[in-house]
């Protein structure tokens, strides 16, 4: 990462004061489920010398390490704030913050009913071109559901995305879940190429903002009054919509990693 040998200024010593940039991961910092380019990492490093930076994604930290870190460098050292699972698993300057559990919030019995419904619905959906494995992935702060299965190859993921853009399988499945579980207090958020997330209402990407806003309470803390967010699924129903449209943030829609770097250059000169 560019400037890695130089000392990163303390959060309260960044030249552009009271400002943080938060980023979605897939199709914002990286191609979906792939690694960030060296150019992107260099851009982020240069940006980090000017403002605080963080990522917020629905995936777990292991996947984000694969995409943004290296075998020898933990991702938690490359960003000031790391918000896995929408911030339910959070790190600040490499140190873990308090986390919360989806299953602890929902309860085992309701969780089993939810998962059983998902698996039956997917089993009965014969129009999906291929089915692989891991249709329901349990994470600490949410459940990720994929009609094609998270074990699908990159080529199969692209094929499913093209199919689903026309067939709307994920949209129909979300509608069925909303109808079946109206009293569960859940949010269903479509993101990426092959899946959607299920989490308690209010546990979307705006959840991470509580950690950002709590910074001002720390000794020598920073009052982040300017919070930029960059994401690709910023339309209503997309998994970036809530934080993109939140009045506490300045939302930026991007079309991919190249566009993210272009906008950062225009905004911050990096």
Order of alpha helices (4+ residues) and beta strands (2+ residues): beta-alpha-beta-alpha-beta-beta-beta-alpha-alpha-beta-beta-alpha-alpha-beta-beta-alpha-beta-alpha-beta-alpha
